[in-house]
């Protein structure tokens, strides 16, 4: 059974026509199924888990990148496939997965080209893309219980990538099925006379592939954002869950496997 999870914003009238086209195409392809719509009275986790318990083998996020990232984290604990129907043209996750906008995504779902991918994990939250540190100064990262990375200056940018920095300003992909997460430490400099802007110096960055990292900070906690969906504070632990999810992808996907 296919389970379609609609984000709350999809109830806006501007999406009515495209949703009708999508639902018609799903019926034509014989992959229509149960539909649940998020609302202030309905919890995403409860809706999706109830669908899985009632027999869903494929959970499809219908919405934007936040919708997809939310579904990924919830579904990670179950042996089901995850699909995506983007309702925004500029979806970054759709671009990486090779999934076209709107009703055309139904064709990709019907082809069921599945890719096994790793997921990053922080506490009980799973993420496909990247953890972003808000203010990464004075952090200590103990990697695989073997060595420690320290960020001592406030001019350092820290990202912990699973399959890559997907929603950032500059998309960057990492191997999605290598059993590692990549700690990327990049120096930044301030440019501009009046309005100073921090610019990342990619050519001077350092990359540390790890399986597990313990993150601690000084007297003040540092916030980490998982794909822009959920925030966590230090101290915390991050690790990789190999081959944790089956993603339905398109033939034009950018997702890297190695």
Short mmCIF file of the C-alpha atoms (twelve columns), coordinates in Angstrom:
data_MODEL
# 
_entry.id   MODEL 
# 
loop_
_atom_site.group_PDB 
_atom_site.id 
_atom_site.type_symbol 
_atom_site.label_atom_id 
_atom_site.label_alt_id 
_atom_site.label_comp_id 
_atom_site.label_asym_id 
_atom_site.label_seq_id 
_atom_site.Cartn_x 
_atom_site.Cartn_y 
_atom_site.Cartn_z 
_atom_site.pdbx_PDB_model_num 
ATOM 1   C CA . UNK A 1   0.000  0.000  0.000   1 
ATOM 2   C CA . UNK A 2   1.126  3.521  -0.819  1 
ATOM 3   C CA . UNK A 3   0.742  6.119  1.912   1 
ATOM 4   C CA . UNK A 4   0.732  9.781  0.845   1 
ATOM 5   C CA . UNK A 5   1.559  12.342 3.512   1 
ATOM 6   C CA . UNK A 6   0.414  15.861 2.585   1 
ATOM 7   C CA . UNK A 7   1.992  18.786 4.408   1 
ATOM 8   C CA . UNK A 8   -0.328 21.388 5.901   1 
ATOM 9   C CA . UNK A 9   0.509  24.070 3.328   1 
ATOM 10  C CA . UNK A 10  -0.762 21.841 0.489   1 
ATOM 11  C CA . UNK A 11  -4.310 22.746 1.547   1 
ATOM 12  C CA . UNK A 12  -3.804 26.242 0.143   1 
ATOM 13  C CA . UNK A 13  -5.990 26.867 -2.918  1 
ATOM 14  C CA . UNK A 14  -2.983 27.612 -5.110  1 
ATOM 15  C CA . UNK A 15  -2.089 23.895 -5.031  1 
ATOM 16  C CA . UNK A 16  -5.564 22.524 -5.816  1 
ATOM 17  C CA . UNK A 17  -5.079 22.161 -9.569  1 
ATOM 18  C CA . UNK A 18  -1.691 20.458 -9.339  1 
ATOM 19  C CA . UNK A 19  -2.854 18.114 -6.580  1 
ATOM 20  C CA . UNK A 20  -5.812 17.073 -8.725  1 
ATOM 21  C CA . UNK A 21  -3.436 16.335 -11.597 1 
ATOM 22  C CA . UNK A 22  -1.175 14.346 -9.281  1 
ATOM 23  C CA . UNK A 23  -4.003 12.283 -7.838  1 
ATOM 24  C CA . UNK A 24  -5.428 11.573 -11.298 1 
ATOM 25  C CA . UNK A 25  -2.042 10.399 -12.549 1 
ATOM 26  C CA . UNK A 26  -1.540 8.167  -9.494  1 
ATOM 27  C CA . UNK A 27  -4.873 6.472  -10.220 1 
ATOM 28  C CA . UNK A 28  -3.914 6.015  -13.890 1 
ATOM 29  C CA . UNK A 29  -0.668 4.353  -12.817 1 
ATOM 30  C CA . UNK A 30  -2.409 2.186  -10.211 1 
ATOM 31  C CA . UNK A 31  -0.354 3.515  -7.323  1 
ATOM 32  C CA . UNK A 32  -2.943 5.590  -5.529  1 
ATOM 33  C CA . UNK A 33  -3.367 4.826  -1.834  1 
ATOM 34  C CA . UNK A 34  -4.197 6.225  1.555   1 
ATOM 35  C CA . UNK A 35  -3.884 10.006 1.937   1 
ATOM 36  C CA . UNK A 36  -3.390 11.850 5.215   1 
ATOM 37  C CA . UNK A 37  -3.088 15.607 5.538   1 
ATOM 38  C CA . UNK A 38  -1.179 17.341 8.307   1 
ATOM 39  C CA . UNK A 39  -3.191 19.839 10.343  1 
ATOM 40  C CA . UNK A 40  -3.060 21.495 13.741  1 
ATOM 41  C CA . UNK A 41  -5.066 18.559 15.045  1 
ATOM 42  C CA . UNK A 42  -2.958 15.813 13.462  1 
ATOM 43  C CA . UNK A 43  0.620  14.909 14.380  1 
ATOM 44  C CA . UNK A 44  2.953  13.885 11.522  1 
ATOM 45  C CA . UNK A 45  4.591  11.063 13.465  1 
ATOM 46  C CA . UNK A 46  1.283  9.545  14.556  1 
ATOM 47  C CA . UNK A 47  -0.206 9.770  11.052  1 
ATOM 48  C CA . UNK A 48  2.760  8.172  9.316   1 
ATOM 49  C CA . UNK A 49  3.332  5.452  11.889  1 
ATOM 50  C CA . UNK A 50  -0.366 4.565  11.814  1 
ATOM 51  C CA . UNK A 51  -0.162 4.233  8.027   1 
ATOM 52  C CA . UNK A 52  2.828  1.912  8.287   1 
ATOM 53  C CA . UNK A 53  1.159  -0.212 10.949  1 
ATOM 54  C CA . UNK A 54  -1.834 -0.607 8.634   1 
ATOM 55  C CA . UNK A 55  0.306  -2.000 5.847   1 
ATOM 56  C CA . UNK A 56  2.003  0.835  3.968   1 
ATOM 57  C CA . UNK A 57  5.144  -0.369 2.171   1 
ATOM 58  C CA . UNK A 58  5.869  3.029  0.604   1 
ATOM 59  C CA . UNK A 59  5.529  6.418  2.307   1 
ATOM 60  C CA . UNK A 60  5.438  9.414  -0.035  1 
ATOM 61  C CA . UNK A 61  6.054  12.979 1.145   1 
ATOM 62  C CA . UNK A 62  3.916  15.514 -0.747  1 
ATOM 63  C CA . UNK A 63  5.119  19.063 -0.181  1 
ATOM 64  C CA . UNK A 64  8.490  20.791 0.028   1 
ATOM 65  C CA . UNK A 65  11.992 19.974 1.283   1 
ATOM 66  C CA . UNK A 66  10.941 20.314 4.924   1 
ATOM 67  C CA . UNK A 67  8.127  17.828 4.327   1 
ATOM 68  C CA . UNK A 68  10.546 15.333 2.845   1 
ATOM 69  C CA . UNK A 69  13.149 15.757 5.612   1 
ATOM 70  C CA . UNK A 70  10.448 15.278 8.251   1 
ATOM 71  C CA . UNK A 71  9.204  12.069 6.630   1 
ATOM 72  C CA . UNK A 72  12.762 10.716 6.349   1 
ATOM 73  C CA . UNK A 73  13.334 11.060 10.086  1 
ATOM 74  C CA . UNK A 74  10.005 9.460  11.026  1 
ATOM 75  C CA . UNK A 75  10.231 6.561  8.579   1 
ATOM 76  C CA . UNK A 76  13.872 5.727  9.371   1 
ATOM 77  C CA . UNK A 77  12.860 3.220  12.051  1 
ATOM 78  C CA . UNK A 78  10.784 1.138  9.613   1 
ATOM 79  C CA . UNK A 79  11.520 -1.167 6.681   1 
ATOM 80  C CA . UNK A 80  9.591  0.782  4.037   1 
ATOM 81  C CA . UNK A 81  10.509 2.806  0.959   1 
ATOM 82  C CA . UNK A 82  10.305 6.609  0.833   1 
ATOM 83  C CA . UNK A 83  9.153  8.656  -2.149  1 
ATOM 84  C CA . UNK A 84  8.724  12.360 -2.798  1 
ATOM 85  C CA . UNK A 85  6.296  14.468 -4.817  1 
ATOM 86  C CA . UNK A 86  7.533  18.082 -4.729  1 
ATOM 87  C CA . UNK A 87  4.948  20.851 -4.901  1 
ATOM 88  C CA . UNK A 88  7.569  23.579 -5.300  1 
ATOM 89  C CA . UNK A 89  9.659  24.019 -8.430  1 
ATOM 90  C CA . UNK A 90  12.899 24.814 -6.591  1 
ATOM 91  C CA . UNK A 91  13.058 21.723 -4.354  1 
ATOM 92  C CA . UNK A 92  16.681 20.854 -3.573  1 
ATOM 93  C CA . UNK A 93  15.961 17.295 -2.421  1 
ATOM 94  C CA . UNK A 94  13.947 16.638 -5.592  1 
ATOM 95  C CA . UNK A 95  16.889 17.861 -7.665  1 
ATOM 96  C CA . UNK A 96  19.280 15.497 -5.884  1 
ATOM 97  C CA . UNK A 97  16.906 12.535 -6.131  1 
ATOM 98  C CA . UNK A 98  16.116 13.197 -9.796  1 
ATOM 99  C CA . UNK A 99  12.411 13.772 -9.208  1 
ATOM 100 C CA . UNK A 100 10.463 16.233 -11.390 1 
ATOM 101 C CA . UNK A 101 7.835  18.672 -10.150 1 
ATOM 102 C CA . UNK A 102 4.214  17.779 -9.496  1 
ATOM 103 C CA . UNK A 103 2.384  15.142 -11.502 1 
ATOM 104 C CA . UNK A 104 5.522  14.111 -13.379 1 
ATOM 105 C CA . UNK A 105 6.887  12.769 -10.071 1 
ATOM 106 C CA . UNK A 106 4.179  10.084 -10.188 1 
ATOM 107 C CA . UNK A 107 5.951  8.489  -13.153 1 
ATOM 108 C CA . UNK A 108 9.145  8.170  -11.094 1 
ATOM 109 C CA . UNK A 109 7.211  6.577  -8.233  1 
ATOM 110 C CA . UNK A 110 5.669  4.005  -10.571 1 
ATOM 111 C CA . UNK A 111 9.086  2.978  -11.917 1 
ATOM 112 C CA . UNK A 112 10.248 2.152  -8.352  1 
ATOM 113 C CA . UNK A 113 13.951 2.655  -8.911  1 
ATOM 114 C CA . UNK A 114 15.207 2.274  -5.333  1 
ATOM 115 C CA . UNK A 115 18.531 3.414  -3.868  1 
ATOM 116 C CA . UNK A 116 19.756 2.309  -0.441  1 
ATOM 117 C CA . UNK A 117 21.321 5.214  1.463   1 
ATOM 118 C CA . UNK A 118 22.924 5.877  4.831   1 
ATOM 119 C CA . UNK A 119 21.367 8.283  7.296   1 
ATOM 120 C CA . UNK A 120 22.983 10.517 9.864   1 
ATOM 121 C CA . UNK A 121 21.579 10.340 13.380  1 
ATOM 122 C CA . UNK A 122 21.571 12.808 16.254  1 
ATOM 123 C CA . UNK A 123 19.682 11.679 19.335  1 
ATOM 124 C CA . UNK A 124 16.586 9.966  17.889  1 
ATOM 125 C CA . UNK A 125 16.444 12.166 14.786  1 
ATOM 126 C CA . UNK A 126 17.666 10.906 11.400  1 
ATOM 127 C CA . UNK A 127 18.788 13.184 8.586   1 
ATOM 128 C CA . UNK A 128 19.718 12.621 4.958   1 
ATOM 129 C CA . UNK A 129 21.711 15.775 4.271   1 
ATOM 130 C CA . UNK A 130 23.695 17.833 6.765   1 
ATOM 131 C CA . UNK A 131 23.940 19.124 10.326  1 
ATOM 132 C CA . UNK A 132 24.794 22.828 10.454  1 
ATOM 133 C CA . UNK A 133 26.439 24.449 13.480  1 
ATOM 134 C CA . UNK A 134 25.172 27.955 14.197  1 
ATOM 135 C CA . UNK A 135 28.208 29.262 16.104  1 
ATOM 136 C CA . UNK A 136 30.895 26.581 15.916  1 
ATOM 137 C CA . UNK A 137 33.587 28.359 17.936  1 
ATOM 138 C CA . UNK A 138 35.029 26.561 20.968  1 
ATOM 139 C CA . UNK A 139 33.717 23.149 20.002  1 
ATOM 140 C CA . UNK A 140 35.412 19.838 20.613  1 
ATOM 141 C CA . UNK A 141 34.553 16.886 18.427  1 
ATOM 142 C CA . UNK A 142 35.790 13.490 19.578  1 
ATOM 143 C CA . UNK A 143 35.908 11.319 16.476  1 
ATOM 144 C CA . UNK A 144 35.538 7.518  16.634  1 
ATOM 145 C CA . UNK A 145 37.093 7.649  20.134  1 
ATOM 146 C CA . UNK A 146 40.479 8.129  18.435  1 
ATOM 147 C CA . UNK A 147 41.177 11.835 17.934  1 
ATOM 148 C CA . UNK A 148 39.686 15.242 18.695  1 
ATOM 149 C CA . UNK A 149 38.956 18.205 16.459  1 
ATOM 150 C CA . UNK A 150 38.820 21.630 18.107  1 
ATOM 151 C CA . UNK A 151 37.317 24.804 16.677  1 
ATOM 152 C CA . UNK A 152 38.782 27.683 18.613  1 
ATOM 153 C CA . UNK A 153 38.015 30.721 16.459  1 
ATOM 154 C CA . UNK A 154 34.675 32.296 15.692  1 
ATOM 155 C CA . UNK A 155 35.629 32.426 12.015  1 
ATOM 156 C CA . UNK A 156 35.114 28.723 11.443  1 
ATOM 157 C CA . UNK A 157 32.156 27.066 9.700   1 
ATOM 158 C CA . UNK A 158 31.254 23.514 10.663  1 
ATOM 159 C CA . UNK A 159 29.045 21.086 8.756   1 
ATOM 160 C CA . UNK A 160 28.537 17.376 9.416   1 
ATOM 161 C CA . UNK A 161 27.459 15.853 6.111   1 
ATOM 162 C CA . UNK A 162 25.748 12.572 5.416   1 
ATOM 163 C CA . UNK A 163 24.934 12.660 1.700   1 
ATOM 164 C CA . UNK A 164 25.873 16.314 1.424   1 
ATOM 165 C CA . UNK A 165 25.013 19.968 1.939   1 
ATOM 166 C CA . UNK A 166 21.745 19.966 0.010   1 
ATOM 167 C CA . UNK A 167 19.814 22.979 1.283   1 
ATOM 168 C CA . UNK A 168 22.820 25.284 1.761   1 
ATOM 169 C CA . UNK A 169 23.708 28.167 -0.530  1 
ATOM 170 C CA . UNK A 170 26.118 26.003 -2.488  1 
ATOM 171 C CA . UNK A 171 24.877 22.457 -2.995  1 
ATOM 172 C CA . UNK A 172 27.591 19.908 -2.360  1 
ATOM 173 C CA . UNK A 173 27.176 16.138 -2.401  1 
ATOM 174 C CA . UNK A 174 29.064 13.443 -0.537  1 
ATOM 175 C CA . UNK A 175 28.867 9.639  -0.910  1 
ATOM 176 C CA . UNK A 176 25.475 8.511  0.379   1 
ATOM 177 C CA . UNK A 177 26.297 4.853  0.967   1 
ATOM 178 C CA . UNK A 178 29.857 4.675  2.286   1 
ATOM 179 C CA . UNK A 179 29.070 4.058  5.964   1 
ATOM 180 C CA . UNK A 180 30.567 7.403  6.987   1 
ATOM 181 C CA . UNK A 181 29.573 10.947 7.837   1 
ATOM 182 C CA . UNK A 182 31.957 13.740 6.864   1 
ATOM 183 C CA . UNK A 183 32.943 16.511 9.261   1 
ATOM 184 C CA . UNK A 184 33.784 19.551 7.127   1 
ATOM 185 C CA . UNK A 185 35.594 22.430 8.845   1 
ATOM 186 C CA . UNK A 186 35.969 25.542 6.691   1 
ATOM 187 C CA . UNK A 187 37.582 28.876 7.584   1 
ATOM 188 C CA . UNK A 188 35.579 31.969 6.661   1 
ATOM 189 C CA . UNK A 189 36.601 35.585 6.168   1 
ATOM 190 C CA . UNK A 190 34.622 38.817 6.255   1 
ATOM 191 C CA . UNK A 191 34.405 40.707 2.973   1 
ATOM 192 C CA . UNK A 192 32.872 44.047 2.065   1 
ATOM 193 C CA . UNK A 193 33.461 47.559 3.284   1 
ATOM 194 C CA . UNK A 194 30.078 48.590 4.688   1 
ATOM 195 C CA . UNK A 195 28.065 45.392 4.865   1 
ATOM 196 C CA . UNK A 196 30.449 42.684 5.898   1 
ATOM 197 C CA . UNK A 197 29.566 39.185 4.791   1 
ATOM 198 C CA . UNK A 198 31.250 35.988 5.887   1 
ATOM 199 C CA . UNK A 199 32.576 34.039 2.921   1 
ATOM 200 C CA . UNK A 200 33.606 30.408 3.195   1 
ATOM 201 C CA . UNK A 201 37.117 29.489 2.031   1 
ATOM 202 C CA . UNK A 202 36.503 26.033 0.561   1 
ATOM 203 C CA . UNK A 203 40.051 25.650 -0.689  1 
ATOM 204 C CA . UNK A 204 41.334 25.662 2.902   1 
ATOM 205 C CA . UNK A 205 38.748 23.314 4.395   1 
ATOM 206 C CA . UNK A 206 39.484 20.067 6.221   1 
ATOM 207 C CA . UNK A 207 37.370 16.906 5.838   1 
ATOM 208 C CA . UNK A 208 37.216 14.107 8.410   1 
ATOM 209 C CA . UNK A 209 35.237 10.950 7.495   1 
ATOM 210 C CA . UNK A 210 33.967 9.306  10.702  1 
ATOM 211 C CA . UNK A 211 31.372 6.863  11.971  1 
ATOM 212 C CA . UNK A 212 30.700 8.500  15.327  1 
ATOM 213 C CA . UNK A 213 31.415 11.873 16.903  1 
ATOM 214 C CA . UNK A 214 30.840 13.290 20.381  1 
ATOM 215 C CA . UNK A 215 30.357 17.058 20.328  1 
ATOM 216 C CA . UNK A 216 30.880 19.292 23.337  1 
ATOM 217 C CA . UNK A 217 31.198 23.047 23.795  1 
ATOM 218 C CA . UNK A 218 32.377 25.506 26.386  1 
ATOM 219 C CA . UNK A 219 30.135 27.261 28.883  1 
ATOM 220 C CA . UNK A 220 27.467 28.006 26.270  1 
ATOM 221 C CA . UNK A 221 25.574 25.449 24.220  1 
ATOM 222 C CA . UNK A 222 25.821 25.494 20.434  1 
ATOM 223 C CA . UNK A 223 22.814 24.798 18.212  1 
ATOM 224 C CA . UNK A 224 22.944 22.217 15.424  1 
ATOM 225 C CA . UNK A 225 20.267 22.208 12.721  1 
ATOM 226 C CA . UNK A 226 19.406 18.978 10.874  1 
ATOM 227 C CA . UNK A 227 18.505 19.858 7.262   1 
ATOM 228 C CA . UNK A 228 16.789 22.984 8.591   1 
ATOM 229 C CA . UNK A 229 13.994 20.907 10.137  1 
ATOM 230 C CA . UNK A 230 14.926 20.286 13.763  1 
ATOM 231 C CA . UNK A 231 17.455 21.859 16.144  1 
ATOM 232 C CA . UNK A 232 19.649 20.240 18.795  1 
ATOM 233 C CA . UNK A 233 22.105 21.645 21.310  1 
ATOM 234 C CA . UNK A 234 25.482 20.510 22.570  1 
ATOM 235 C CA . UNK A 235 26.594 18.300 24.144  1 
ATOM 236 C CA . UNK A 236 25.376 15.648 21.731  1 
ATOM 237 C CA . UNK A 237 26.456 12.604 19.744  1 
ATOM 238 C CA . UNK A 238 26.176 12.050 16.013  1 
ATOM 239 C CA . UNK A 239 26.677 8.826  14.101  1 
ATOM 240 C CA . UNK A 240 25.884 7.139  10.797  1 
ATOM 241 C CA . UNK A 241 23.329 4.386  10.225  1 
ATOM 242 C CA . UNK A 242 24.505 2.440  7.141   1 
ATOM 243 C CA . UNK A 243 21.938 1.474  4.497   1 
ATOM 244 C CA . UNK A 244 19.192 2.840  6.726   1 
ATOM 245 C CA . UNK A 245 16.682 3.809  4.053   1 
ATOM 246 C CA . UNK A 246 15.310 2.847  0.647   1 
ATOM 247 C CA . UNK A 247 14.714 5.979  -1.432  1 
ATOM 248 C CA . UNK A 248 12.763 6.029  -4.676  1 
ATOM 249 C CA . UNK A 249 14.902 7.988  -7.131  1 
ATOM 250 C CA . UNK A 250 14.822 9.070  -10.757 1 
ATOM 251 C CA . UNK A 251 17.257 8.164  -13.511 1 
ATOM 252 C CA . UNK A 252 18.583 11.737 -13.569 1 
ATOM 253 C CA . UNK A 253 19.492 11.713 -9.873  1 
ATOM 254 C CA . UNK A 254 22.586 13.480 -8.583  1 
ATOM 255 C CA . UNK A 255 22.801 11.351 -5.451  1 
ATOM 256 C CA . UNK A 256 26.318 9.943  -5.045  1 
ATOM 257 C CA . UNK A 257 26.826 6.355  -3.890  1 
ATOM 258 C CA . UNK A 258 30.645 6.467  -3.670  1 
# 
